[in-house]
């Protein structure tokens, strides 16, 4: 039996679905543009902005007083200062641009500075992940639990590459990859932080880490992993993910191990 969603989550999933309809059409266009000289980059930034406009419009209609933290535009102050939407309209732009069907719409609600609810939607696979504080995490109505794998040698981890990073970041990144790869079943780089976090919640990955992220990459995913029984901290083991842009999200069993490996 599918789990009933709260009014809040219905608002969030409906907004994601509405933005997704056009995005799937645009994705089809991108695949045709691959062969053209002009290249699809401008087209993708337009797709990004259009998706954001749709999300803002839909969410404002339903919750007129909530503020927004947005990737494409300046933040929008809300009358209700305790509730803020944190939105990434297209997480995985590079994948989208290359015609790879792995990207997502991420809508997080931060309530009194804590991630409170999240929706992460991959429009191509039609996988809708959602979670709300105290209510659990779900994928298309199925309850999610993080993986129970207890041997690091069987565990699969995900990360993100620093693409225009400083050299010292790159060095540290390579050391971390080395440390995790040497003891685990592997490390993946899929290109959408929001989906990486959703995949930890869904027991596909046993853990995920990245630094240099923005609040909109993480807000929805943090609540998703927690509600599926996982742990989320920053790279220092503290809870300042949204402030310092680093995150380590893993199963309850693997979080301490992964944190230690990354040190």
Residue, then its C-alpha position, 0 to 999 in steps of 0.5 A: x500500500x502506498x504511503x499517504x503524503x502530507x499536504x506539504x509533500x503533495x505541494x512539493x511533488x506536484x511542483x516537481x512533476x510540473x517542472x519535469x514535464x518540460x524538462x523531459x521534452x528539453x532533454x529530448x531536444x538536447x539529444x538532437x542538439x548534440x550533433x550541432x555546432x552551436x552546442x546545447x550549453x545555452x539551451x540547457x541554461x534556459x531549461x534550468x531557468x524555466x524549471x526554476x520559474x515553474x517551481x517558484x510559481x507553483x510553490x508560491x501559489x501553495x505557500x505564498x509566505x515562504x522564502x526561497x534560496x535559489x541557484x539561478x536567481x537571487x534569494x526571495x525573502x518570505x514573510x514567514x521567516x522560519x520556512x525557506x524553500x531551497x531549490x536546485x531546478x536541475x542538479x546534474x547539468x553536465x549529464x543533461x548537457x551530454x544526453x545522459x539520463x541522470x539528473x534531478x529536480x531537488x526541492x528542500x524545505x528548511x524550517x528554522x535552519x534545519x532541513x525539514x522536508x525534501x523531494x528529489x525527482x529524476x524525471x527520466x526514470x520517473x523516480x520520485x524520492x520524498x521525505x519529511x521529518x519524523x515521517x520516513x523516506x519514500x520512493x514512489x510510495x515504498x518506504x526506504x531504509x539505508x543499507x544494512x551492509x556491515x563490511x566495508x569491503x562490500x560497500x559502494x560509495x559515491x562522491x563528487x569530483x572537484x572540477x575547477x578546484x584548487x590543486x591542494x583540494x585535488x590532492x586531498x580529493x585523490x587521497x580520499x578516493x584512494x583511501x576509500x577505494x582500497x577497502x571498499x567495493x568501489x567509488x562511483x561518480x554519478x554527477x548529481x549530488x541530490x540523487x547520490x543522497x537519495x541513493x544512500x537513502x534507498x540503500x543503493x550506495x552505502x555512503x556519499x561524501x563531497x565538499x564545495x557544495x551549495x545548500x540547494x545540492x544538499x537540503x532535500x537529501x539530508x532529510x532523505x538520508x536521516x529519515x531512512x535511518x542514515x547519518x549526515x555530518x560535514x567532513x569534520x563530523x559536525x552538523x554544519x553542512x549547509x554552512x561549510x558545503x561539505x557532507x558525509x552521508x552514510x548508513x548508521x553502520x558505515x558513517x564512522x568508518x567513512x568519516x575515519x577513512x576521509x580524515 
